[in-house]
Amino acid sequence: MLTLSDEQLDILEDLVPDFEPSPKGGRPPIAKRQALAGIFWVLDNGAKWKDLPKRFGSKSSVHRWFLTWVKAGVFEDIMRAMGRLVEEEGRYRLYECFVDGTFSKAKGGGDGIGCTRVGKGVKIMILVDAKGLPLAVSTASANRAECSLIQELFGFMLSTNQPERVIGDKAYDSDKLDAQLASDGVEMIAPNRAKRSVTQDARPLRRYKRRWTVERTIAWLQNYRRLCIRWEKSLFAFQGFLHLACALLLMKEVLG
């Protein structure tokens, strides 16, 4: 079982806004640090909120603060803050980036879900740099084509600089997508789909051999079991867990 280090908790605690006391009085809120540790426990274990151990405080309080922070965009802000720090330290490698999607089954129903041959679920899209560091993430219903989702990733970039080239699998073989990215100065590299005439120079496709980079990052994310199966009925709650997981990957790069 993974746990957050004191240094990681210190950083998260600084980035999360303080609890505001209720004007009606009542019980004091649980400690921020305790709530963050409880949220991470759920992210890591994939368990339901009712199974949260008592050492993290009231499960209803931790869940309530998680939803409050999700609605306020706190976890997205944390991810963006970590991305800025990685960029300021010059750790991003944008000369070649990789894109891919992965599927999470939706057990709890809710919004933003699509039907596929393997059941209902949500698609996680991720763009990483040459080292596998997250540059952008997004979620969509599972029945949408990946080549139609890549533009949404570019609207969520953590880096202020555009990648020089993006490498994907056959799902991204599209003349329209190539033209769209080329207009922004980005080269799209993807092998041709079956029964399609060859339209690309074979030399750039040599970079495709390193596509395992994004697959490794997806494996890192899937170590957080809450991302493997979506139990949240709210898409925003699921995105909160995704943003926190990506923030932790970026934080690890900074802390070493």
Beta strands, then each sheet from edge to edge (+ up, - down):
strand 1: 97-106
strand 2: 114-116
strand 3: 119-128
strand 4: 134-141
strand 5: 165-167
strand 6: 187-189
strand 7: 229-230
sheet 1: 2+ 3- 1+ 5+ 6+
sheet 2: 2+ 3- 1+ 7+
sheet 3: 2+ 3- 4+
end
